[in-house]
Amino acid sequence: MEKEACCCAKTKERTAEEYRSLIHRLNRIEGQVRGIKGMLERNAYCTDILVQSSAISAALNAFNRELLANHIRTCVVDDVRAGKDEVIDELVATLQKLMK
């Protein structure tokens, strides 16, 4: 598996199951986005496209919830146990960004 550039120096090794689950969600979202593109190309009715767009938003929210839960159960817990309490501030900042 080739690693892409990241926004920070931190990385996380995911279990095979976590990786599969997250990739599955992203693949479905990618398919939904391609579906909307096709709807636009076929001049679909606006409300039909909006319904599909809403489904993509819900799918992204589900992806974020799963990733956040995994992050808290692993990265945050491990850092707190290691005495790295600054991870709490990082988590709060992340939650604030997600709740905009």
N, CA, C and O atoms as a GROMACS GRO file, in nm:
protein
  400
    1MET      N    1   0.085  -0.118   0.000
    1MET     CA    2   0.000   0.000   0.000
    1MET      C    3   0.089   0.124   0.000
    1MET      O    4   0.172   0.140   0.090
    2GLU      N    5   0.074   0.210  -0.099
    2GLU     CA    6   0.154   0.331  -0.113
    2GLU      C    7   0.095   0.441  -0.027
    2GLU      O    8  -0.026   0.463  -0.028
    3LYS      N    9   0.180   0.511   0.048
    3LYS     CA   10   0.132   0.620   0.133
    3LYS      C   11   0.136   0.751   0.057
    3LYS      O   12   0.233   0.780  -0.013
    4GLU      N   13   0.030   0.829   0.072
    4GLU     CA   14   0.023   0.961   0.009
    4GLU      C   15   0.071   1.066   0.107
    4GLU      O   16   0.085   1.040   0.227
    5ALA      N   17   0.096   1.185   0.056
    5ALA     CA   18   0.138   1.296   0.141
    5ALA      C   19   0.029   1.328   0.242
    5ALA      O   20  -0.090   1.322   0.211
    6CYS      N   21   0.072   1.361   0.362
    6CYS     CA   22  -0.022   1.390   0.470
    6CYS      C   23  -0.005   1.535   0.514
    6CYS      O   24   0.096   1.598   0.485
    7CYS      N   25  -0.106   1.585   0.583
    7CYS     CA   26  -0.102   1.724   0.628
    7CYS      C   27  -0.013   1.741   0.752
    7CYS      O   28   0.018   1.854   0.789
    8CYS      N   29   0.027   1.633   0.814
    8CYS     CA   30   0.113   1.642   0.932
    8CYS      C   31   0.209   1.524   0.934
    8CYS      O   32   0.201   1.436   0.849
    9ALA      N   33   0.297   1.524   1.030
    9ALA     CA   34   0.398   1.418   1.037
    9ALA      C   35   0.345   1.292   1.105
    9ALA      O   36   0.408   1.187   1.096
   10LYS      N   37   0.230   1.301   1.172
   10LYS     CA   38   0.176   1.185   1.241
   10LYS      C   39   0.116   1.086   1.142
   10LYS      O   40   0.062   1.125   1.039
   11THR      N   41   0.125   0.959   1.175
   11THR     CA   42   0.061   0.854   1.096
   11THR      C   43  -0.008   0.758   1.193
   11THR      O   44   0.013   0.765   1.314
   12LYS      N   45  -0.089   0.668   1.137
   12LYS     CA   46  -0.157   0.570   1.220
   12LYS      C   47  -0.168   0.440   1.143
   12LYS      O   48  -0.216   0.438   1.030
   13GLU      N   49  -0.123   0.333   1.203
   13GLU     CA   50  -0.141   0.200   1.144
   13GLU      C   51  -0.282   0.153   1.182
   13GLU      O   52  -0.318   0.148   1.299
   14ARG      N   53  -0.361   0.119   1.079
   14ARG     CA   54  -0.498   0.073   1.102
   14ARG      C   55  -0.504  -0.078   1.089
   14ARG      O   56  -0.426  -0.139   1.015
   15THR      N   57  -0.597  -0.137   1.161
   15THR     CA   58  -0.618  -0.280   1.144
   15THR      C   59  -0.674  -0.304   1.005
   15THR      O   60  -0.726  -0.212   0.942
   16ALA      N   61  -0.663  -0.425   0.958
   16ALA     CA   62  -0.715  -0.459   0.826
   16ALA      C   63  -0.865  -0.434   0.820
   16ALA      O   64  -0.917  -0.386   0.719
   17GLU      N   65  -0.935  -0.466   0.927
   17GLU     CA   66  -1.081  -0.447   0.931
   17GLU      C   67  -1.117  -0.299   0.928
   17GLU      O   68  -1.208  -0.258   0.855
   18GLU      N   69  -1.047  -0.217   1.006
   18GLU     CA   70  -1.073  -0.073   1.006
   18GLU      C   71  -1.047  -0.015   0.868
   18GLU      O   72  -1.127   0.063   0.816
   19TYR      N   73  -0.935  -0.053   0.807
   19TYR     CA   74  -0.901  -0.005   0.674
   19TYR      C   75  -1.009  -0.044   0.573
   19TYR      O   76  -1.056   0.040   0.496
   20ARG      N   77  -1.049  -0.171   0.573
   20ARG     CA   78  -1.151  -0.218   0.479
   20ARG      C   79  -1.282  -0.143   0.496
   20ARG      O   80  -1.345  -0.104   0.398
   21SER      N   81  -1.322  -0.123   0.619
   21SER     CA   82  -1.448  -0.054   0.646
   21SER      C   83  -1.446   0.090   0.596
   21SER      O   84  -1.541   0.136   0.532
   22LEU      N   85  -1.338   0.161   0.625
   22LEU     CA   86  -1.328   0.301   0.583
   22LEU      C   87  -1.317   0.312   0.431
   22LEU      O   88  -1.381   0.398   0.370
   23ILE      N   89  -1.238   0.225   0.370
   23ILE     CA   90  -1.226   0.227   0.224
   23ILE      C   91  -1.359   0.194   0.159
   23ILE      O   92  -1.395   0.255   0.058
   24HIS      N   93  -1.432   0.098   0.215
   24HIS     CA   94  -1.564   0.062   0.161
   24HIS      C   95  -1.657   0.184   0.162
   24HIS      O   96  -1.726   0.212   0.064
   25ARG      N   97  -1.657   0.256   0.273
   25ARG     CA   98  -1.741   0.377   0.283
   25ARG      C   99  -1.699   0.481   0.178
   25ARG      O  100  -1.784   0.540   0.111
   26LEU      N  101  -1.568   0.503   0.165
   26LEU     CA  102  -1.521   0.602   0.068
   26LEU      C  103  -1.552   0.560  -0.075
   26LEU      O  104  -1.587   0.645  -0.158
   27ASN      N  105  -1.539   0.433  -0.105
   27ASN     CA  106  -1.572   0.386  -0.240
   27ASN      C  107  -1.719   0.409  -0.272
   27ASN      O  108  -1.753   0.447  -0.384
   28ARG      N  109  -1.807   0.386  -0.174
   28ARG     CA  110  -1.949   0.411  -0.195
   28ARG      C  111  -1.975   0.560  -0.217
   28ARG      O  112  -2.052   0.597  -0.304
   29ILE      N  113  -1.910   0.644  -0.138
   29ILE     CA  114  -1.926   0.789  -0.153
   29ILE      C  115  -1.876   0.832  -0.291
   29ILE      O  116  -1.941   0.912  -0.358
   30GLU      N  117  -1.763   0.780  -0.332
   30GLU     CA  118  -1.708   0.813  -0.464
   30GLU      C  119  -1.807   0.775  -0.574
   30GLU      O  120  -1.826   0.849  -0.670
   31GLY      N  121  -1.870   0.660  -0.560
   31GLY     CA  122  -1.970   0.617  -0.657
   31GLY      C  123  -2.091   0.709  -0.658
   31GLY      O  124  -2.147   0.739  -0.764
   32GLN      N  125  -2.131   0.754  -0.538
   32GLN     CA  126  -2.244   0.846  -0.530
   32GLN      C  127  -2.212   0.979  -0.599
   32GLN      O  128  -2.297   1.036  -0.667
   33VAL      N  129  -2.090   1.028  -0.581
   33VAL     CA  130  -2.050   1.153  -0.645
   33VAL      C  131  -2.049   1.136  -0.797
   33VAL      O  132  -2.096   1.224  -0.869
   34ARG      N  133  -1.995   1.024  -0.844
   34ARG     CA  134  -1.999   0.999  -0.989
   34ARG      C  135  -2.143   0.991  -1.039
   34ARG      O  136  -2.173   1.035  -1.150
   35GLY      N  137  -2.232   0.935  -0.957
   35GLY     CA  138  -2.373   0.928  -0.994
   35GLY      C  139  -2.434   1.066  -1.011
   35GLY      O  140  -2.510   1.089  -1.104
   36ILE      N  141  -2.402   1.157  -0.921
   36ILE     CA  142  -2.453   1.294  -0.932
   36ILE      C  143  -2.398   1.361  -1.057
   36ILE      O  144  -2.469   1.433  -1.126
   37LYS      N  145  -2.271   1.338  -1.086
   37LYS     CA  146  -2.212   1.394  -1.208
   37LYS      C  147  -2.290   1.345  -1.330
   37LYS      O  148  -2.321   1.423  -1.420
   38GLY      N  149  -2.321   1.217  -1.331
   38GLY     CA  150  -2.400   1.162  -1.441
   38GLY      C  151  -2.539   1.222  -1.448
   38GLY      O  152  -2.591   1.246  -1.557
   39MET      N  153  -2.599   1.246  -1.333
   39MET     CA  154  -2.730   1.310  -1.330
   39MET      C  155  -2.724   1.448  -1.393
   39MET      O  156  -2.812   1.486  -1.470
   40LEU      N  157  -2.620   1.523  -1.360
   40LEU     CA  158  -2.604   1.657  -1.419
   40LEU      C  159  -2.586   1.647  -1.570
   40LEU      O  160  -2.645   1.724  -1.646
   41GLU      N  161  -2.505   1.552  -1.612
   41GLU     CA  162  -2.481   1.535  -1.756
   41GLU      C  163  -2.609   1.495  -1.830
   41GLU      O  164  -2.625   1.526  -1.948
   42ARG      N  165  -2.701   1.427  -1.760
   42ARG     CA  166  -2.828   1.386  -1.821
   42ARG      C  167  -2.940   1.487  -1.794
   42ARG      O  168  -3.056   1.461  -1.822
   43ASN      N  169  -2.903   1.603  -1.740
   43ASN     CA  170  -2.999   1.709  -1.710
   43ASN      C  171  -3.110   1.664  -1.615
   43ASN      O  172  -3.227   1.695  -1.637
   44ALA      N  173  -3.073   1.592  -1.512
   44ALA     CA  174  -3.172   1.546  -1.414
   44ALA      C  175  -3.235   1.664  -1.342
   44ALA      O  176  -3.178   1.774  -1.338
   45TYR      N  177  -3.351   1.641  -1.286
   45TYR     CA  178  -3.426   1.744  -1.216
   45TYR      C  179  -3.352   1.782  -1.087
   45TYR      O  180  -3.293   1.697  -1.020
   46CYS      N  181  -3.355   1.910  -1.053
   46CYS     CA  182  -3.278   1.965  -0.940
   46CYS      C  183  -3.304   1.890  -0.810
   46CYS      O  184  -3.209   1.854  -0.740
   47THR      N  185  -3.429   1.867  -0.776
   47THR     CA  186  -3.457   1.805  -0.647
   47THR      C  187  -3.405   1.662  -0.641
   47THR      O  188  -3.367   1.614  -0.534
   48ASP      N  189  -3.404   1.593  -0.754
   48ASP     CA  190  -3.347   1.457  -0.756
   48ASP      C  191  -3.198   1.462  -0.723
   48ASP      O  192  -3.146   1.376  -0.651
   49ILE      N  193  -3.129   1.561  -0.778
   49ILE     CA  194  -2.986   1.576  -0.751
   49ILE      C  195  -2.964   1.616  -0.604
   49ILE      O  196  -2.873   1.565  -0.539
   50LEU      N  197  -3.047   1.705  -0.553
   50LEU     CA  198  -3.034   1.748  -0.414
   50LEU      C  199  -3.053   1.632  -0.317
   50LEU      O  200  -2.983   1.624  -0.216
   51VAL      N  201  -3.145   1.542  -0.346
   51VAL     CA  202  -3.166   1.425  -0.261
   51VAL      C  203  -3.041   1.338  -0.260
   51VAL      O  204  -2.999   1.290  -0.154
   52GLN      N  205  -2.981   1.320  -0.376
   52GLN     CA  206  -2.858   1.240  -0.383
   52GLN      C  207  -2.742   1.311  -0.313
   52GLN      O  208  -2.660   1.246  -0.248
   53SER      N  209  -2.736   1.442  -0.325
   53SER     CA  210  -2.633   1.519  -0.257
   53SER      C  211  -2.647   1.506  -0.105
   53SER      O  212  -2.548   1.495  -0.033
   54SER      N  213  -2.770   1.508  -0.058
   54SER     CA  214  -2.796   1.490   0.084
   54SER      C  215  -2.750   1.351   0.131
   54SER      O  216  -2.698   1.336   0.242
   55ALA      N  217  -2.770   1.251   0.047
   55ALA     CA  218  -2.726   1.116   0.080
   55ALA      C  219  -2.574   1.111   0.093
   55ALA      O  220  -2.520   1.040   0.178
   56ILE      N  221  -2.504   1.186   0.008
   56ILE     CA  222  -2.357   1.191   0.016
   56ILE      C  223  -2.314   1.257   0.146
   56ILE      O  224  -2.220   1.212   0.211
   57SER      N  225  -2.383   1.364   0.184
   57SER     CA  226  -2.351   1.432   0.311
   57SER      C  227  -2.368   1.336   0.428
   57SER      O  228  -2.285   1.331   0.518
   58ALA      N  229  -2.477   1.260   0.427
   58ALA     CA  230  -2.502   1.163   0.534
   58ALA      C  231  -2.394   1.055   0.535
   58ALA      O  232  -2.349   1.012   0.642
   59ALA      N  233  -2.352   1.011   0.417
   59ALA     CA  234  -2.248   0.909   0.409
   59ALA      C  235  -2.114   0.962   0.460
   59ALA      O  236  -2.041   0.891   0.528
   60LEU      N  237  -2.082   1.087   0.428
   60LEU     CA  238  -1.958   1.148   0.480
   60LEU      C  239  -1.964   1.163   0.632
   60LEU      O  240  -1.864   1.142   0.700
   61ASN      N  241  -2.081   1.199   0.683
   61ASN     CA  242  -2.096   1.209   0.829
   61ASN      C  243  -2.076   1.074   0.895
   61ASN      O  244  -2.013   1.065   1.001
   62ALA      N  245  -2.127   0.968   0.834
   62ALA     CA  246  -2.109   0.833   0.888
   62ALA      C  247  -1.961   0.794   0.885
   62ALA      O  248  -1.910   0.734   0.980
   63PHE      N  249  -1.892   0.828   0.776
   63PHE     CA  250  -1.748   0.803   0.766
   63PHE      C  251  -1.675   0.876   0.879
   63PHE      O  252  -1.592   0.818   0.948
   64ASN      N  253  -1.708   1.004   0.898
   64ASN     CA  254  -1.643   1.084   1.002
   64ASN      C  255  -1.669   1.027   1.141
   64ASN      O  256  -1.579   1.023   1.224
   65ARG      N  257  -1.793   0.983   1.167
   65ARG     CA  258  -1.824   0.925   1.298
   65ARG      C  259  -1.742   0.800   1.324
   65ARG      O  260  -1.688   0.781   1.433
   66GLU      N  261  -1.732   0.713   1.223
   66GLU     CA  262  -1.655   0.590   1.239
   66GLU      C  263  -1.507   0.620   1.262
   66GLU      O  264  -1.445   0.563   1.351
   67LEU      N  265  -1.452   0.711   1.180
   67LEU     CA  266  -1.311   0.746   1.194
   67LEU      C  267  -1.284   0.812   1.329
   67LEU      O  268  -1.183   0.782   1.393
   68LEU      N  269  -1.372   0.901   1.372
   68LEU     CA  270  -1.354   0.967   1.501
   68LEU      C  271  -1.361   0.867   1.617
   68LEU      O  272  -1.280   0.874   1.709
   69ALA      N  273  -1.455   0.776   1.611
   69ALA     CA  274  -1.467   0.675   1.716
   69ALA      C  275  -1.340   0.590   1.723
   69ALA      O  276  -1.288   0.563   1.831
   70ASN      N  277  -1.289   0.549   1.607
   70ASN     CA  278  -1.165   0.472   1.604
   70ASN      C  279  -1.049   0.553   1.659
   70ASN      O  280  -0.964   0.501   1.732
   71HIS      N  281  -1.045   0.681   1.624
   71HIS     CA  282  -0.938   0.770   1.671
   71HIS      C  283  -0.940   0.780   1.824
   71HIS      O  284  -0.836   0.770   1.889
   72ILE      N  285  -1.058   0.801   1.879
   72ILE     CA  286  -1.068   0.814   2.026
   72ILE      C  287  -1.028   0.684   2.094
   72ILE      O  288  -0.954   0.685   2.193
   73ARG      N  289  -1.077   0.570   2.041
   73ARG     CA  290  -1.048   0.439   2.104
   73ARG      C  291  -0.901   0.401   2.095
   73ARG      O  292  -0.853   0.324   2.178
   74THR      N  293  -0.830   0.452   1.998
   74THR     CA  294  -0.691   0.411   1.980
   74THR      C  295  -0.595   0.525   2.009
   74THR      O  296  -0.531   0.528   2.114
   75CYS      N  297  -0.584   0.619   1.918
   75CYS     CA  298  -0.484   0.727   1.929
   75CYS      C  299  -0.498   0.807   2.058
   75CYS      O  300  -0.400   0.827   2.130
   76VAL      N  301  -0.619   0.852   2.086
   76VAL     CA  302  -0.640   0.938   2.203
   76VAL      C  303  -0.613   0.860   2.332
   76VAL      O  304  -0.542   0.908   2.420
   77VAL      N  305  -0.669   0.741   2.342
   77VAL     CA  306  -0.649   0.660   2.462
   77VAL      C  307  -0.501   0.628   2.482
   77VAL      O  308  -0.449   0.641   2.593
   78ASP      N  309  -0.434   0.587   2.375
   78ASP     CA  310  -0.291   0.555   2.387
   78ASP      C  311  -0.209   0.675   2.431
   78ASP      O  312  -0.122   0.662   2.517
   79ASP      N  313  -0.237   0.793   2.373
   79ASP     CA  314  -0.162   0.913   2.411
   79ASP      C  315  -0.190   0.955   2.554
   79ASP      O  316  -0.097   0.994   2.625
   80VAL      N  317  -0.315   0.949   2.597
   80VAL     CA  318  -0.347   0.985   2.736
   80VAL      C  319  -0.276   0.889   2.833
   80VAL      O  320  -0.219   0.932   2.933
   81ARG      N  321  -0.280   0.761   2.802
   81ARG     CA  322  -0.212   0.663   2.888
   81ARG      C  323  -0.062   0.686   2.892
   81ARG      O  324   0.004   0.655   2.991
   82ALA      N  325  -0.007   0.742   2.783
   82ALA     CA  326   0.137   0.771   2.777
   82ALA      C  327   0.171   0.908   2.837
   82ALA      O  328   0.286   0.951   2.833
   83GLY      N  329   0.069   0.975   2.892
   83GLY     CA  330   0.093   1.105   2.955
   83GLY      C  331   0.094   1.222   2.859
   83GLY      O  332   0.133   1.333   2.897
   84LYS      N  333   0.053   1.200   2.736
   84LYS     CA  334   0.051   1.307   2.635
   84LYS      C  335  -0.087   1.374   2.635
   84LYS      O  336  -0.167   1.354   2.543
   85ASP      N  337  -0.113   1.452   2.738
   85ASP     CA  338  -0.245   1.513   2.755
   85ASP      C  339  -0.278   1.617   2.649
   85ASP      O  340  -0.394   1.655   2.635
   86GLU      N  341  -0.180   1.663   2.573
   86GLU     CA  342  -0.208   1.759   2.466
   86GLU      C  343  -0.300   1.700   2.359
   86GLU      O  344  -0.358   1.774   2.280
   87VAL      N  345  -0.312   1.568   2.357
   87VAL     CA  346  -0.402   1.503   2.262
   87VAL      C  347  -0.547   1.544   2.288
   87VAL      O  348  -0.630   1.543   2.197
   88ILE      N  349  -0.578   1.581   2.412
   88ILE     CA  350  -0.714   1.626   2.445
   88ILE      C  351  -0.743   1.759   2.375
   88ILE      O  352  -0.850   1.777   2.318
   89ASP      N  353  -0.646   1.851   2.379
   89ASP     CA  354  -0.664   1.978   2.308
   89ASP      C  355  -0.679   1.956   2.158
   89ASP      O  356  -0.760   2.022   2.093
   90GLU      N  357  -0.601   1.863   2.104
   90GLU     CA  358  -0.612   1.830   1.962
   90GLU      C  359  -0.750   1.774   1.929
   90GLU      O  360  -0.809   1.809   1.827
   91LEU      N  361  -0.802   1.688   2.015
   91LEU     CA  362  -0.934   1.630   1.995
   91LEU      C  363  -1.042   1.737   2.002
   91LEU      O  364  -1.134   1.738   1.919
   92VAL      N  365  -1.032   1.827   2.098
   92VAL     CA  366  -1.130   1.936   2.110
   92VAL      C  367  -1.126   2.023   1.985
   92VAL      O  368  -1.232   2.061   1.933
   93ALA      N  369  -1.009   2.056   1.936
   93ALA     CA  370  -0.996   2.139   1.815
   93ALA      C  371  -1.057   2.065   1.695
   93ALA      O  372  -1.123   2.127   1.611
   94THR      N  373  -1.035   1.936   1.686
   94THR     CA  374  -1.093   1.857   1.576
   94THR      C  375  -1.244   1.856   1.584
   94THR      O  376  -1.312   1.874   1.483
   95LEU      N  377  -1.299   1.836   1.704
   95LEU     CA  378  -1.445   1.836   1.722
   95LEU      C  379  -1.504   1.972   1.684
   95LEU      O  380  -1.611   1.978   1.623
   96GLN      N  381  -1.435   2.079   1.722
   96GLN     CA  382  -1.484   2.212   1.686
   96GLN      C  383  -1.488   2.231   1.534
   96GLN      O  384  -1.581   2.292   1.482
   97LYS      N  385  -1.388   2.179   1.464
   97LYS     CA  386  -1.388   2.189   1.317
   97LYS      C  387  -1.500   2.106   1.257
   97LYS      O  388  -1.563   2.148   1.160
   98LEU      N  389  -1.527   1.990   1.314
   98LEU     CA  390  -1.632   1.902   1.262
   98LEU      C  391  -1.771   1.959   1.286
   98LEU      O  392  -1.864   1.928   1.212
   99MET      N  393  -1.784   2.042   1.388
   99MET     CA  394  -1.916   2.095   1.425
   99MET      C  395  -1.948   2.230   1.362
   99MET      O  396  -2.048   2.292   1.398
  100LYS      N  397  -1.866   2.276   1.271
  100LYS     CA  398  -1.893   2.406   1.205
  100LYS      C  399  -2.018   2.399   1.123
  100LYS      O  400  -2.056   2.497   1.060
   0.00000   0.00000   0.00000
